[in-house]
Amino acid sequence: MSFARRLILGVVLVLLVTVGTLVWIAERSLRRNLEGDIEQGLEHEARLVRAALPADSLAWQDVVRRFGAATGHRITVVDSAGRVRADSDFPPGPLPPTLENHRSRLEVREAFATGKGSAVRRSATVGRDLLYLAVPGGPGVVRIASDLSQVNATVRAAQAGVLGAAALALVVGILAALAAARSFTRPLAEIGSAARAIARGEPPRLPRSGIPDLDAVAMALRQMNEQLAGRFEQLRREQAESAALVESMMEGVIAADARGQIVTVNAAARRLLGYPADAPLPPLSQLFRAPAARDAVTRVLAGGAVHDVPVETERWSAALNARPLPGGGAVLVLHELTELRRLETVRRDFVANVSHELKTPLTSIAGYAETLLTDPPDPETGRRFLTTIAGNAERMQRLVDDLLDLSRIESARWRPAVEPVNLAGAARAAWAGLAQRAAARGIELSVESAPGAEVLPADPDALNQVLTNLFDNALRYAPEGSRIACGSATEGDGITVTVHDAGPGIPPEHLPRVFERFYRADPSRARGEGGTGLGLAIVKHLVEAHGGRVEAVSRPGEGTTVRCWFPGGRPSAS
């Protein structure tokens, strides 16, 4: 039931109860006052009748009839035994013997007991309500009865007036209740709408009713809305910060609820697991295929913590850490170890390669030196031994120098000092250091630059080192009497420098790795000719430091071409 209906019904009930109470009290009070006045008059008349009764009982009937006719009241004389001796309602003469004994009547008993008695009851003789009053006198008591019809009529008239006024008050009260209910219900409805708007997260419209209590409620709602808005904004900021933090983490983060449904997953976890950004994820229990990861998920969903569980797949490896959440569910963190494992492998290979590259000349140096110390040879043999020792020491020196150069370039402390460099001059300068070795095998160098590509922006020393390493590498594989071609051409917004040899070429499976450190397509031949295995790696890092790129193009039996592209403008720092 609505508030307005409750208010109106309450007002109506209050008015009805009030009117009923007033009518009842008025009726009782008025009737009591009227009957009291009648009793006083009847008592006075009874005492007059008692005084007027003659000694002769035969005359009593005439006396009471005269008084009854004069007053309009019924007068009865009752002896001490309760017999009626005279009654104004009967004609002169003897009374009927069938008259009821009045000794048991209330007013008669009280008159004998207290000196006055009264009672109101319906008379069976006349069929109306009568007020009886009796006082001692004569042979017993004198009783006078008065009809209460007038009293009843007066009381009913008073009741009618009160009921009319009550009906008017009821109508006015209902109208006032309607107005009050409307003045209350309208702002209450607006407050309810404002509360629902707050629940939906919309700005509320709070009323000003002029009713202090309702205005206090509206003010409390306004303050609550402001506080909630501030707290929601703080929660949104914290949630956005947490989401940004989780999303920016390098580790994969996965959160699941108590049912095992994934509720949060960052980009790193999706990348590891192979799920696109918009792809739905299965439940946590079905997310991993690796047995170790499945066991870890089972333990954490059962309430246990998991620390550094290794998870290996065909594409990646990681360490899994997981903790249960207080309200159920779990948070998993995947620390990817793929790159660390790769770097560890590179480190091991690097150490092994360096050790291998250094072991051969060191063994040779140690062997020849020991021979010279224990069994001094003739001067010619000693000179040959010392030449071998010096050659191996020089080989070791070249390896150490190349390693230092590569470390310096990779450390990002080196920046190319770019300036215009003539390719032909730079190529001849780099070839000069290899000319004696090339002449011994009848190998020549040709340099040809396309129009607009004669000069390229590069660091002169770096370009010299690039060309020297490329020429040195080409000399190892070029057949005797062949030609090594160096050229340049414009390409896009840069210049491409190429070095081509007519050697045996590189098989396709080796091409992607020829720029790795110590990688050789033909290890025995390159090492036998004194190569360090770092030349092409240095070339790659020097060209990329200029902001360029490098690639090798080759087919078995058709020679090899190395292409180095240098940007036309100043290279970006790297």
PAMIVEX-471424 format. One line per field, with one value per residue (C-alpha): x, y, z; residue in one letter. Coordinates in steps of 0.05 Angstrom, whole numbers, padded with zeros to 5 digits. Layout:
# residues N
xx = c(X / ...) $
yy = c(Y / ...) $
zz = c(Z / ...) $
voti = c(A / ...) $
//
This chain:
# residues 574
xx = c(00000 / 00026 / 00045 / -00013 / -00064 / -00034 / -00036 / -00109 / -00132 / -00097 / -00130 / -00198 / -00189 / -00166 / -00226 / -00275 / -00247 / -00248 / -00319 / -00344 / -00312 / -00341 / -00411 / -00408 / -00383 / -00433 / -00491 / -00471 / -00459 / -00523 / -00565 / -00536 / -00548 / -00620 / -00637 / -00606 / -00651 / -00713 / -00694 / -00692 / -00761 / -00789 / -00760 / -00794 / -00860 / -00854 / -00844 / -00906 / -00947 / -00922 / -00943 / -01012 / -01031 / -01090 / -01094 / -01151 / -01119 / -01183 / -01171 / -01100 / -01123 / -01159 / -01100 / -01048 / -01095 / -01103 / -01027 / -01014 / -01062 / -01031 / -00958 / -00966 / -00924 / -00944 / -00949 / -00948 / -00956 / -00924 / -00929 / -00872 / -00891 / -00884 / -00959 / -00985 / -01034 / -01048 / -01028 / -01046 / -01051 / -01111 / -01183 / -01214 / -01234 / -01198 / -01134 / -01130 / -01105 / -01058 / -01010 / -00939 / -00906 / -00857 / -00814 / -00759 / -00756 / -00689 / -00715 / -00760 / -00704 / -00658 / -00713 / -00722 / -00647 / -00621 / -00681 / -00683 / -00680 / -00679 / -00676 / -00685 / -00718 / -00769 / -00838 / -00876 / -00941 / -00932 / -00876 / -00830 / -00766 / -00784 / -00744 / -00768 / -00754 / -00778 / -00776 / -00802 / -00871 / -00942 / -00948 / -00880 / -00853 / -00880 / -00854 / -00860 / -00843 / -00827 / -00825 / -00755 / -00779 / -00763 / -00695 / -00682 / -00705 / -00660 / -00601 / -00614 / -00618 / -00552 / -00522 / -00546 / -00513 / -00449 / -00449 / -00462 / -00404 / -00363 / -00380 / -00359 / -00295 / -00283 / -00290 / -00245 / -00195 / -00194 / -00182 / -00128 / -00098 / -00099 / -00064 / -00013 / -00003 / 00009 / 00058 / 00095 / 00090 / 00113 / 00181 / 00185 / 00175 / 00228 / 00275 / 00261 / 00277 / 00341 / 00361 / 00350 / 00391 / 00447 / 00443 / 00449 / 00508 / 00470 / 00468 / 00406 / 00355 / 00339 / 00277 / 00268 / 00201 / 00202 / 00190 / 00250 / 00250 / 00246 / 00297 / 00343 / 00335 / 00349 / 00411 / 00436 / 00425 / 00463 / 00522 / 00520 / 00521 / 00580 / 00618 / 00601 / 00622 / 00688 / 00699 / 00679 / 00726 / 00782 / 00765 / 00765 / 00832 / 00861 / 00830 / 00858 / 00926 / 00925 / 00902 / 00957 / 01008 / 00987 / 00983 / 01052 / 01085 / 01133 / 01109 / 01045 / 00990 / 00927 / 00872 / 00814 / 00752 / 00730 / 00698 / 00762 / 00737 / 00791 / 00774 / 00840 / 00895 / 00948 / 00979 / 01042 / 01002 / 00961 / 01025 / 01056 / 00993 / 00979 / 00911 / 00894 / 00872 / 00797 / 00797 / 00759 / 00800 / 00779 / 00773 / 00838 / 00838 / 00839 / 00886 / 00952 / 00973 / 01039 / 01030 / 01071 / 01027 / 00963 / 00987 / 01005 / 00935 / 00903 / 00944 / 00930 / 00855 / 00856 / 00885 / 00960 / 01016 / 01062 / 01133 / 01178 / 01148 / 01184 / 01136 / 01164 / 01128 / 01152 / 01153 / 01172 / 01194 / 01174 / 01173 / 01103 / 01085 / 01014 / 00977 / 00904 / 00860 / 00826 / 00756 / 00769 / 00805 / 00878 / 00930 / 00984 / 01048 / 01089 / 01162 / 01184 / 01253 / 01256 / 01302 / 01344 / 01352 / 01370 / 01421 / 01448 / 01456 / 01489 / 01536 / 01555 / 01565 / 01606 / 01650 / 01658 / 01674 / 01723 / 01755 / 01760 / 01787 / 01840 / 01857 / 01884 / 01936 / 01953 / 01966 / 02009 / 02047 / 02056 / 02080 / 02131 / 02155 / 02164 / 02203 / 02249 / 02261 / 02274 / 02308 / 02338 / 02334 / 02380 / 02374 / 02331 / 02282 / 02281 / 02264 / 02208 / 02182 / 02185 / 02148 / 02093 / 02090 / 02086 / 02031 / 01988 / 01999 / 01978 / 01916 / 01900 / 01911 / 01862 / 01810 / 01817 / 01815 / 01752 / 01719 / 01736 / 01709 / 01645 / 01636 / 01648 / 01596 / 01544 / 01552 / 01516 / 01572 / 01598 / 01564 / 01582 / 01610 / 01575 / 01605 / 01605 / 01653 / 01674 / 01662 / 01716 / 01770 / 01745 / 01744 / 01816 / 01840 / 01809 / 01837 / 01907 / 01916 / 01896 / 01929 / 01991 / 01949 / 01902 / 01960 / 01989 / 01924 / 01914 / 01850 / 01832 / 01782 / 01734 / 01695 / 01635 / 01585 / 01519 / 01504 / 01484 / 01515 / 01589 / 01587 / 01550 / 01539 / 01579 / 01632 / 01698 / 01731 / 01669 / 01661 / 01734 / 01724 / 01661 / 01695 / 01758 / 01718 / 01676 / 01738 / 01774 / 01715 / 01709 / 01784 / 01777 / 01725 / 01740 / 01776 / 01845 / 01846 / 01775 / 01749 / 01716 / 01666 / 01648 / 01592 / 01540 / 01470 / 01414 / 01357 / 01298 / 01324 / 01392 / 01451 / 01466 / 01538 / 01550 / 01610 / 01607 / 01654 / 01654 / 01664 / 01626 / 01566 / 01528 / 01475 / 01405 / 01401 / 01463 / 01444 / 01401 / 01459 / 01520 / 01520 / 01523 / 01588 / 01634 / 01584 / 01616 / 01583 / 01650 / 01685 / 01747 / 01764 / 01752 / 01792 / 01848 / 01855 / 01858 / 01788 / 01762 / 01688 / 01670 / 01678 / 01607 / 01579 / 01620 / 01595 / 01523 / 01529 / 01567 / 01516 / 01457 / 01491 / 01484 / 01410 / 01419 / 01411 / 01452 / 01436 / 01471 / 01447 / 01478 / 01467 / 01513 / 01561 / 01542 / 01582 / 01558 / 01535 / 01532 / 01487 / 01495 / 01442 / 01460 / 01406 / 01414 / 01406 / 01440 / 01428 / 01387 / 01424 / 01422) $
yy = c(00000 / 00069 / 00121 / 00167 / 00112 / 00094 / 00166 / 00177 / 00111 / 00128 / 00197 / 00166 / 00113 / 00166 / 00210 / 00151 / 00129 / 00201 / 00213 / 00148 / 00163 / 00233 / 00209 / 00155 / 00203 / 00257 / 00208 / 00180 / 00248 / 00280 / 00220 / 00219 / 00293 / 00290 / 00229 / 00262 / 00323 / 00278 / 00238 / 00301 / 00322 / 00252 / 00249 / 00315 / 00290 / 00225 / 00261 / 00304 / 00242 / 00209 / 00269 / 00273 / 00200 / 00197 / 00148 / 00112 / 00064 / 00061 / 00133 / 00120 / 00102 / 00168 / 00208 / 00175 / 00182 / 00257 / 00266 / 00223 / 00262 / 00327 / 00307 / 00258 / 00207 / 00138 / 00134 / 00069 / 00055 / -00010 / -00038 / -00070 / -00139 / -00116 / -00114 / -00057 / -00017 / 00039 / 00054 / 00116 / 00076 / 00036 / 00062 / 00073 / 00012 / -00051 / -00068 / -00132 / -00189 / -00210 / -00151 / -00174 / -00169 / -00110 / -00131 / -00155 / -00091 / -00056 / 00012 / -00018 / -00057 / 00004 / 00048 / -00001 / -00008 / 00063 / 00110 / 00121 / 00076 / 00086 / 00043 / 00049 / -00008 / -00023 / -00029 / -00091 / -00055 / 00007 / -00019 / 00041 / 00056 / 00086 / 00117 / 00091 / 00128 / 00103 / 00133 / 00102 / 00125 / 00103 / 00028 / 00016 / 00059 / 00110 / 00100 / 00148 / 00129 / 00178 / 00163 / 00171 / 00182 / 00255 / 00240 / 00191 / 00242 / 00295 / 00247 / 00226 / 00298 / 00313 / 00251 / 00272 / 00340 / 00309 / 00259 / 00315 / 00354 / 00291 / 00277 / 00348 / 00339 / 00272 / 00304 / 00362 / 00313 / 00270 / 00331 / 00355 / 00284 / 00283 / 00350 / 00329 / 00262 / 00296 / 00346 / 00286 / 00235 / 00279 / 00296 / 00224 / 00199 / 00248 / 00224 / 00152 / 00170 / 00204 / 00142 / 00099 / 00147 / 00142 / 00066 / 00071 / 00118 / 00177 / 00248 / 00253 / 00309 / 00320 / 00361 / 00419 / 00405 / 00456 / 00398 / 00395 / 00320 / 00306 / 00361 / 00328 / 00261 / 00296 / 00329 / 00262 / 00231 / 00288 / 00280 / 00205 / 00214 / 00261 / 00213 / 00154 / 00192 / 00209 / 00138 / 00109 / 00157 / 00136 / 00063 / 00076 / 00109 / 00053 / 00001 / 00037 / 00043 / -00031 / -00051 / -00008 / -00036 / -00108 / -00095 / -00064 / -00121 / -00164 / -00225 / -00258 / -00247 / -00289 / -00281 / -00330 / -00330 / -00385 / -00423 / -00424 / -00374 / -00326 / -00253 / -00218 / -00234 / -00185 / -00180 / -00216 / -00277 / -00277 / -00274 / -00332 / -00374 / -00356 / -00323 / -00259 / -00198 / -00209 / -00285 / -00317 / -00360 / -00428 / -00441 / -00441 / -00516 / -00524 / -00467 / -00504 / -00568 / -00578 / -00629 / -00587 / -00527 / -00568 / -00596 / -00526 / -00500 / -00558 / -00542 / -00468 / -00477 / -00524 / -00468 / -00480 / -00435 / -00452 / -00426 / -00427 / -00487 / -00496 / -00498 / -00519 / -00517 / -00521 / -00445 / -00419 / -00435 / -00400 / -00404 / -00407 / -00375 / -00377 / -00357 / -00369 / -00308 / -00298 / -00300 / -00359 / -00362 / -00352 / -00307 / -00337 / -00303 / -00331 / -00308 / -00321 / -00352 / -00362 / -00302 / -00318 / -00389 / -00364 / -00315 / -00370 / -00414 / -00356 / -00345 / -00418 / -00420 / -00356 / -00382 / -00448 / -00414 / -00365 / -00421 / -00462 / -00404 / -00389 / -00461 / -00476 / -00419 / -00427 / -00501 / -00486 / -00431 / -00476 / -00534 / -00495 / -00457 / -00522 / -00552 / -00491 / -00496 / -00570 / -00585 / -00524 / -00534 / -00507 / -00433 / -00444 / -00489 / -00442 / -00384 / -00425 / -00443 / -00371 / -00349 / -00399 / -00374 / -00302 / -00319 / -00353 / -00295 / -00248 / -00290 / -00287 / -00212 / -00204 / -00246 / -00203 / -00139 / -00162 / -00181 / -00112 / -00078 / -00119 / -00105 / -00031 / -00028 / -00070 / -00029 / 00030 / 00077 / 00083 / 00132 / 00138 / 00206 / 00210 / 00250 / 00244 / 00188 / 00170 / 00097 / 00085 / 00116 / 00079 / 00013 / 00021 / 00042 / -00021 / -00065 / -00038 / -00079 / -00143 / -00129 / -00172 / -00232 / -00220 / -00213 / -00280 / -00313 / -00269 / -00238 / -00167 / -00115 / -00076 / -00015 / 00013 / 00065 / 00082 / 00155 / 00191 / 00135 / 00155 / 00187 / 00159 / 00186 / 00142 / 00142 / 00135 / 00089 / 00046 / 00041 / 00022 / -00033 / -00057 / -00061 / -00092 / -00148 / -00160 / -00161 / -00207 / -00254 / -00254 / -00269 / -00332 / -00361 / -00329 / -00377 / -00358 / -00311 / -00286 / -00216 / -00186 / -00132 / -00073 / -00027 / 00022 / 00043 / 00087 / 00050 / 00087 / 00144 / 00112 / 00079 / 00005 / -00019 / -00090 / -00136 / -00197 / -00256 / -00315 / -00367 / -00432 / -00396 / -00409 / -00463 / -00433 / -00464 / -00425 / -00356 / -00334 / -00345 / -00321 / -00255 / -00290 / -00290 / -00349 / -00379 / -00409 / -00443 / -00481 / -00481 / -00520 / -00476 / -00409 / -00428 / -00456 / -00389 / -00351 / -00323 / -00304 / -00316 / -00245 / -00206 / -00209 / -00198 / -00134 / -00113 / -00123 / -00082 / -00025 / -00018 / -00022 / 00031 / 00077 / 00061 / 00014 / -00060 / -00117 / -00182 / -00238 / -00265 / -00330 / -00394 / -00453 / -00448 / -00376 / -00337 / -00292 / -00220 / -00180 / -00119 / -00061 / -00006 / 00062 / 00115 / 00179 / 00225 / 00225 / 00158 / 00153 / 00139 / 00067) $
zz = c(00000 / -00019 / 00032 / 00010 / 00020 / 00087 / 00108 / 00086 / 00117 / 00182 / 00184 / 00170 / 00223 / 00274 / 00257 / 00261 / 00328 / 00353 / 00329 / 00358 / 00424 / 00425 / 00407 / 00460 / 00514 / 00494 / 00495 / 00563 / 00593 / 00565 / 00585 / 00654 / 00664 / 00637 / 00678 / 00740 / 00730 / 00721 / 00784 / 00825 / 00801 / 00811 / 00882 / 00898 / 00869 / 00907 / 00973 / 00957 / 00942 / 01005 / 01046 / 01011 / 01024 / 01073 / 01130 / 01094 / 01044 / 01004 / 00983 / 00959 / 00889 / 00880 / 00906 / 00861 / 00801 / 00814 / 00821 / 00760 / 00719 / 00743 / 00730 / 00674 / 00712 / 00735 / 00811 / 00848 / 00923 / 00946 / 01016 / 01053 / 01027 / 00955 / 00940 / 00897 / 00938 / 00889 / 00816 / 00776 / 00711 / 00737 / 00746 / 00814 / 00851 / 00872 / 00834 / 00795 / 00837 / 00780 / 00791 / 00800 / 00867 / 00867 / 00925 / 00878 / 00837 / 00841 / 00860 / 00914 / 00945 / 00945 / 00976 / 01033 / 01041 / 01031 / 01034 / 00958 / 00898 / 00823 / 00761 / 00685 / 00647 / 00594 / 00622 / 00599 / 00614 / 00571 / 00525 / 00535 / 00574 / 00642 / 00698 / 00765 / 00830 / 00898 / 00968 / 01033 / 01053 / 01066 / 01075 / 01045 / 00987 / 00939 / 00868 / 00810 / 00738 / 00682 / 00608 / 00578 / 00507 / 00510 / 00539 / 00483 / 00431 / 00461 / 00461 / 00389 / 00367 / 00402 / 00370 / 00301 / 00311 / 00333 / 00275 / 00226 / 00253 / 00253 / 00180 / 00161 / 00202 / 00167 / 00098 / 00117 / 00148 / 00086 / 00042 / 00089 / 00089 / 00013 / 00010 / 00063 / 00028 / -00038 / -00006 / 00024 / -00032 / -00088 / -00056 / -00031 / -00103 / -00127 / -00072 / -00094 / -00166 / -00144 / -00104 / -00165 / -00208 / -00157 / -00161 / -00238 / -00231 / -00260 / -00230 / -00184 / -00182 / -00108 / -00090 / -00042 / -00009 / 00048 / 00096 / 00144 / 00152 / 00077 / 00062 / 00113 / 00076 / 00009 / 00038 / 00065 / -00004 / -00036 / 00011 / 00001 / -00075 / -00070 / -00025 / -00069 / -00132 / -00099 / -00077 / -00145 / -00179 / -00133 / -00145 / -00220 / -00217 / -00174 / -00221 / -00282 / -00249 / -00230 / -00299 / -00331 / -00284 / -00297 / -00372 / -00374 / -00337 / -00375 / -00336 / -00355 / -00303 / -00300 / -00247 / -00238 / -00193 / -00145 / -00203 / -00242 / -00294 / -00318 / -00301 / -00316 / -00365 / -00391 / -00460 / -00439 / -00416 / -00480 / -00522 / -00484 / -00488 / -00561 / -00552 / -00591 / -00552 / -00567 / -00562 / -00503 / -00455 / -00428 / -00353 / -00314 / -00307 / -00383 / -00399 / -00398 / -00433 / -00397 / -00340 / -00291 / -00303 / -00295 / -00229 / -00205 / -00224 / -00186 / -00123 / -00124 / -00135 / -00075 / -00033 / -00037 / -00061 / -00120 / -00127 / -00188 / -00223 / -00290 / -00349 / -00417 / -00484 / -00556 / -00563 / -00494 / -00424 / -00360 / -00285 / -00256 / -00189 / -00162 / -00098 / -00077 / -00065 / 00003 / -00027 / -00073 / -00140 / -00154 / -00186 / -00232 / -00254 / -00312 / -00313 / -00384 / -00388 / -00463 / -00476 / -00414 / -00438 / -00507 / -00478 / -00434 / -00495 / -00533 / -00474 / -00471 / -00546 / -00543 / -00487 / -00523 / -00590 / -00559 / -00521 / -00584 / -00625 / -00573 / -00558 / -00628 / -00631 / -00558 / -00568 / -00627 / -00590 / -00529 / -00571 / -00611 / -00550 / -00511 / -00568 / -00571 / -00496 / -00491 / -00557 / -00589 / -00665 / -00718 / -00735 / -00796 / -00759 / -00700 / -00745 / -00775 / -00706 / -00684 / -00747 / -00731 / -00659 / -00683 / -00733 / -00681 / -00632 / -00687 / -00699 / -00625 / -00626 / -00685 / -00647 / -00584 / -00625 / -00661 / -00595 / -00566 / -00628 / -00625 / -00551 / -00562 / -00617 / -00579 / -00516 / -00549 / -00526 / -00597 / -00645 / -00718 / -00738 / -00805 / -00862 / -00939 / -00959 / -01031 / -01039 / -01091 / -01046 / -00985 / -01022 / -01048 / -00979 / -00948 / -01005 / -00995 / -00932 / -00968 / -01036 / -01023 / -01003 / -01062 / -01111 / -01088 / -01112 / -01173 / -01146 / -01167 / -01141 / -01184 / -01158 / -01194 / -01168 / -01200 / -01214 / -01150 / -01107 / -01112 / -01043 / -00983 / -00912 / -00865 / -00811 / -00850 / -00800 / -00793 / -00869 / -00876 / -00824 / -00860 / -00928 / -00898 / -00865 / -00928 / -00973 / -00924 / -00922 / -00998 / -01007 / -00966 / -01013 / -01080 / -01129 / -01154 / -01213 / -01200 / -01187 / -01125 / -01145 / -01101 / -01122 / -01098 / -01121 / -01095 / -01062 / -01032 / -00989 / -00980 / -01016 / -01020 / -01020 / -01048 / -01046 / -01092 / -01097 / -01144 / -01090 / -01080 / -01049 / -00985 / -00977 / -00963 / -00893 / -00872 / -00899 / -00838 / -00791 / -00828 / -00789 / -00721 / -00682 / -00696 / -00746 / -00808 / -00866 / -00878 / -00810 / -00830 / -00889 / -00855 / -00793 / -00835 / -00869 / -00804 / -00798 / -00729 / -00745 / -00723 / -00787 / -00812 / -00742 / -00737 / -00806 / -00785 / -00721 / -00755 / -00811 / -00762 / -00719 / -00779 / -00781 / -00840 / -00854 / -00882 / -00918 / -00955 / -01022 / -01047 / -01085 / -01085 / -01143 / -01160 / -01109 / -01052 / -01050 / -00985 / -00989 / -00938 / -00941 / -00911 / -00901 / -00940 / -00878 / -00811 / -00778 / -00714 / -00650 / -00629) $
voti = c(M / S / F / A / R / R / L / I / L / G / V / V / L / V / L / L / V / T / V / G / T / L / V / W / I / A / E / R / S / L / R / R / N / L / E / G / D / I / E / Q / G / L / E / H / E / A / R / L / V / R / A / A / L / P / A / D / S / L / A / W / Q / D / V / V / R / R / F / G / A / A / T / G / H / R / I / T / V / V / D / S / A / G / R / V / R / A / D / S / D / F / P / P / G / P / L / P / P / T / L / E / N / H / R / S / R / L / E / V / R / E / A / F / A / T / G / K / G / S / A / V / R / R / S / A / T / V / G / R / D / L / L / Y / L / A / V / P / G / G / P / G / V / V / R / I / A / S / D / L / S / Q / V / N / A / T / V / R / A / A / Q / A / G / V / L / G / A / A / A / L / A / L / V / V / G / I / L / A / A / L / A / A / A / R / S / F / T / R / P / L / A / E / I / G / S / A / A / R / A / I / A / R / G / E / P / P / R / L / P / R / S / G / I / P / D / L / D / A / V / A / M / A / L / R / Q / M / N / E / Q / L / A / G / R / F / E / Q / L / R / R / E / Q / A / E / S / A / A / L / V / E / S / M / M / E / G / V / I / A / A / D / A / R / G / Q / I / V / T / V / N / A / A / A / R / R / L / L / G / Y / P / A / D / A / P / L / P / P / L / S / Q / L / F / R / A / P / A / A / R / D / A / V / T / R / V / L / A / G / G / A / V / H / D / V / P / V / E / T / E / R / W / S / A / A / L / N / A / R / P / L / P / G / G / G / A / V / L / V / L / H / E / L / T / E / L / R / R / L / E / T / V / R / R / D / F / V / A / N / V / S / H / E / L / K / T / P / L / T / S / I / A / G / Y / A / E / T / L / L / T / D / P / P / D / P / E / T / G / R / R / F / L / T / T / I / A / G / N / A / E / R / M / Q / R / L / V / D / D / L / L / D / L / S / R / I / E / S / A / R / W / R / P / A / V / E / P / V / N / L / A / G / A / A / R / A / A / W / A / G / L / A / Q / R / A / A / A / R / G / I / E / L / S / V / E / S / A / P / G / A / E / V / L / P / A / D / P / D / A / L / N / Q / V / L / T / N / L / F / D / N / A / L / R / Y / A / P / E / G / S / R / I / A / C / G / S / A / T / E / G / D / G / I / T / V / T / V / H / D / A / G / P / G / I / P / P / E / H / L / P / R / V / F / E / R / F / Y / R / A / D / P / S / R / A / R / G / E / G / G / T / G / L / G / L / A / I / V / K / H / L / V / E / A / H / G / G / R / V / E / A / V / S / R / P / G / E / G / T / T / V / R / C / W / F / P / G / G / R / P / S / A / S) $
//
